[in-house]
Amino acid sequence: MKELKHLNKYFKKYWKKLVIGILITIIARVFQLVLPTYVNKSISVLENTIGSTLTKGEGEDLLLQYILIIIAAALLSGFFTFLMRQTIINVSRHIEFDLKNEVFDHYQRLSLSFYKQNRTGDLMNRISEDINQVRLYSGPAIMYGMQTLTLFVCLIPLMFIKAPTLAMYTLLPLPILSVLIYQISKVIHKRSTVVQEYLSSLSTFTQEVFSGVSVIKAYSLEPQTNTDIGVLALEGKEKSMNLAKVNAWFFPLMILLIGISNLFVIYIGGKQYINGEIGVGLIAEFVLYVNMLTWPVAIVGWLTSIIQRAEASQKRINAFLKEQPSIKNTVEERTPIFGKIEFKNVSFTYEDTNITALKNISFTIENGETVAIIGKTGSGKSTILDLISRLYDVSSGEILIDNKPINHLNLINLREGIGAVPQDAFLFSDSIKNNIKFGKENATDDEVITVAKKAVVHKNISDFAGGYDTVLGERGITLSGGQKQRVSIARALLKNPNIYLFDDCLSAVDTETEEEILNNLKTASKNRTTLIVSHRVSSAKNASKILVLEDGKLIQEGTHKQLNSVNGYYKELYKNQLLEKEN
């Protein structure tokens, strides 16, 4: 159970509620122990009344008194059992809440490279199914475990006090049961881990199918997808059945051994009764004791299974929580961002692919300057923007923001000072208004409309039946590619940062709309450092500086006029795009 030690901090946090819950559990079980004793006494009253030791009136009075005590004890036991669930189960829900928040906070701290190496389905399974298994351990397992322990501690000594020989034979099957449970639990642990890993694979597959359903339909891949999910489901069934087969041994074994205990009670107790050593009421009392032990003993198997599953799940959670973000905030004090950017001999290689995206790049962008970055696909344009946002750290060289090394800046302040529009515009499944306000949560409706007009998307939004309150589908699927890009631009404009990063965010709009947006951006980003990545010269020609990249190297730098006056990549690209426009 070493992996479950991670939960100790939560048990410490809620120790008062747990202690109260444990005390209530003990009280509930003590009241339950009253029942067999007074059943014994009731039967003794009947024997004494029939044997004329007691008068009929005395016997009836005593019998009624004992029955009322039995009823009161049962009601009190039930009441405290209810309170027990209200305390211990509630604690498990609090722990579930805290653990999910811990995992989610850790998700947010991890770097972009982590998400490239892990699948969404697996990450979702850890925060849902795995944590649910841990919750069962932190609540129901503790509750039923304390019930079982309390009964064993109170009941077994009581049985030996009342009838040592009968108690010995009655409890004889229990050590055998303990050994069997121990052996089976080891197998359960291994198979539980396999099942949890499979559930992650299934979650990943289904999540990818739902996200890529348009591609599946476009290529008529439904039959193949059904076949794949069928194979995966069959594999999962086999793994789950292997676990279920082991779990299936528990209850039959327990019922068998409890049955043997009952036979011992009847046979040994019967012999002692015949010999005049005990009364028939004590036999009835022991039968009740054995049946009271039936559920606690049976629950040992269930508890073992729960603990083994929780151990397997917590191990997966711990492995993830041990992951350290490659990008760390090393500065606590605030470091405001103004906008000067300088690259000094920067090279960068992606760890996951080992592709060198930038090779010894150097340039300077002054505060308030607008710079365009041009180049072929894979030339390193987007990588420059990612490095400025510090989504990655450079492999060699140095990036300076406002003359300070980028890793000497407060990471939160750095990103707060940047308004980024990615190449693949991402919108949340929320209203269009809230998607734009993601850049500034307290923005007014007028501010939202103003930036939407600047991004030339206001008319499109107004045409929707719900207007700005239109709720988008997952990943903004309700909108076209160009509309998503323009909503993302509006989001960045609303943030009003000191640095704008536009990563080929006009690729899905026509040239006329592009020209209008660029003119609006020129006004909106005045006195703001702006970087525009594009494949089109039309997006770059009005920039105060243009950087031309090829295979990760900076091959040209200058204004549109300067670059178009010399033979090179930029002049050739401009000439080709002019011909395309004319055609």
Secondary structure as the mmCIF struct_conf table of DSSP 4:
data_model
#
loop_
_struct_conf.conf_type_id
_struct_conf.id
_struct_conf.beg_label_comp_id
_struct_conf.beg_label_asym_id
_struct_conf.beg_label_seq_id
_struct_conf.end_label_comp_id
_struct_conf.end_label_asym_id
_struct_conf.end_label_seq_id
HELX_RH_3T_P HELX_RH_3T_P1 LYS A 2 LEU A 7
HELX_RH_AL_P HELX_RH_AL_P1 ASN A 8 LYS A 13
TURN_TY1_P TURN_TY1_P1 TYR A 14 TYR A 14
HELX_RH_AL_P HELX_RH_AL_P2 TRP A 15 ILE A 50
TURN_TY1_P TURN_TY1_P2 GLY A 51 SER A 52
BEND BEND1 THR A 53 LEU A 54
HELX_RH_AL_P HELX_RH_AL_P3 LYS A 56 ARG A 109
BEND BEND2 LEU A 110 LEU A 110
HELX_RH_AL_P HELX_RH_AL_P4 LEU A 112 GLN A 117
BEND BEND3 ASN A 118 ASN A 118
HELX_RH_AL_P HELX_RH_AL_P5 THR A 120 ASN A 125
HELX_RH_PI_P HELX_RH_PI_P1 ARG A 126 ASP A 130
HELX_RH_AL_P HELX_RH_AL_P6 ILE A 131 LEU A 136
HELX_RH_PI_P HELX_RH_PI_P2 TYR A 137 ALA A 141
HELX_RH_AL_P HELX_RH_AL_P7 ILE A 142 LYS A 162
HELX_RH_AL_P HELX_RH_AL_P8 PRO A 164 LEU A 171
TURN_TY1_P TURN_TY1_P3 LEU A 172 LEU A 172
HELX_RH_AL_P HELX_RH_AL_P9 PRO A 173 SER A 211
TURN_TY1_P TURN_TY1_P4 GLY A 212 GLY A 212
HELX_RH_AL_P HELX_RH_AL_P10 VAL A 213 ALA A 218
TURN_TY1_P TURN_TY1_P5 TYR A 219 SER A 220
HELX_RH_AL_P HELX_RH_AL_P11 GLU A 222 ASN A 247
TURN_TY1_P TURN_TY1_P6 ALA A 248 TRP A 249
HELX_RH_AL_P HELX_RH_AL_P12 PHE A 250 ILE A 274
TURN_TY1_P TURN_TY1_P7 ASN A 275 GLY A 276
BEND BEND4 GLU A 277 ILE A 278
HELX_RH_AL_P HELX_RH_AL_P13 VAL A 280 LEU A 321
TURN_TY1_P TURN_TY1_P8 LYS A 322 LYS A 322
HELX_LH_PP_P HELX_LH_PP_P1 GLU A 323 PRO A 325
BEND BEND5 SER A 326 ILE A 327
BEND BEND6 GLU A 333 GLU A 333
STRN STRN1 ILE A 341 THR A 349
TURN_TY1_P TURN_TY1_P9 GLU A 351 THR A 353
STRN STRN2 THR A 356 ILE A 365
TURN_TY1_P TURN_TY1_P10 ASN A 367 GLY A 368
STRN STRN3 THR A 370 GLY A 375
TURN_TY1_P TURN_TY1_P11 THR A 377 GLY A 378
BEND BEND7 SER A 379 GLY A 380
HELX_RH_AL_P HELX_RH_AL_P14 LYS A 381 ILE A 388
TURN_TY1_P TURN_TY1_P12 SER A 389 ARG A 390
BEND BEND8 LEU A 391 TYR A 392
BEND BEND9 SER A 395 SER A 395
STRN STRN4 SER A 396 ILE A 401
TURN_TY1_P TURN_TY1_P13 ASP A 402 ASN A 403
STRN STRN5 LYS A 404 PRO A 405
HELX_RH_3T_P HELX_RH_3T_P2 ILE A 406 HIS A 408
BEND BEND10 LEU A 409 LEU A 409
HELX_RH_AL_P HELX_RH_AL_P15 LEU A 411 GLU A 416
TURN_TY1_P TURN_TY1_P14 GLY A 417 GLY A 417
STRN STRN6 ILE A 418 VAL A 421
BEND BEND11 GLN A 423 ASP A 424
BEND BEND12 SER A 429 ASP A 430
STRN STRN7 SER A 431 SER A 431
HELX_RH_AL_P HELX_RH_AL_P16 ILE A 432 ILE A 436
HELX_RH_3T_P HELX_RH_3T_P3 LYS A 437 GLY A 439
TURN_TY1_P TURN_TY1_P15 GLU A 441 ASN A 442
HELX_RH_AL_P HELX_RH_AL_P17 ASP A 445 LYS A 454
TURN_TY1_P TURN_TY1_P16 ALA A 455 VAL A 456
HELX_RH_AL_P HELX_RH_AL_P18 HIS A 458 ASP A 463
BEND BEND13 PHE A 464 PHE A 464
TURN_TY1_P TURN_TY1_P17 ALA A 465 GLY A 466
HELX_RH_3T_P HELX_RH_3T_P4 GLY A 467 ASP A 469
HELX_LH_PP_P HELX_LH_PP_P2 THR A 470 THR A 470
STRN STRN8 VAL A 471 VAL A 471
HELX_LH_PP_P HELX_LH_PP_P3 LEU A 472 LEU A 472
HELX_RH_3T_P HELX_RH_3T_P5 GLU A 474 GLY A 476
TURN_TY1_P TURN_TY1_P18 ILE A 477 THR A 478
BEND BEND14 LEU A 479 LEU A 479
HELX_RH_AL_P HELX_RH_AL_P19 GLY A 481 LYS A 495
BEND BEND15 ASN A 498 ASN A 498
STRN STRN9 ILE A 499 ASP A 503
BEND BEND16 ASP A 504 ASP A 504
TURN_TY1_P TURN_TY1_P19 CYS A 505 ALA A 508
BEND BEND17 VAL A 509 VAL A 509
HELX_RH_AL_P HELX_RH_AL_P20 THR A 511 ALA A 524
TURN_TY1_P TURN_TY1_P20 SER A 525 ASN A 527
BEND BEND18 ARG A 528 ARG A 528
STRN STRN10 THR A 529 SER A 534
BEND BEND19 HIS A 535 HIS A 535
HELX_RH_AL_P HELX_RH_AL_P21 VAL A 537 ALA A 540
TURN_TY1_P TURN_TY1_P21 LYS A 541 ASN A 542
BEND BEND20 ALA A 543 SER A 544
STRN STRN11 LYS A 545 GLU A 550
TURN_TY1_P TURN_TY1_P22 ASP A 551 GLY A 552
STRN STRN12 LYS A 553 GLY A 558
HELX_RH_AL_P HELX_RH_AL_P22 HIS A 560 ASN A 564
TURN_TY1_P TURN_TY1_P23 SER A 565 SER A 565
BEND BEND21 VAL A 566 GLY A 568
HELX_RH_AL_P HELX_RH_AL_P23 TYR A 569 GLU A 582
#
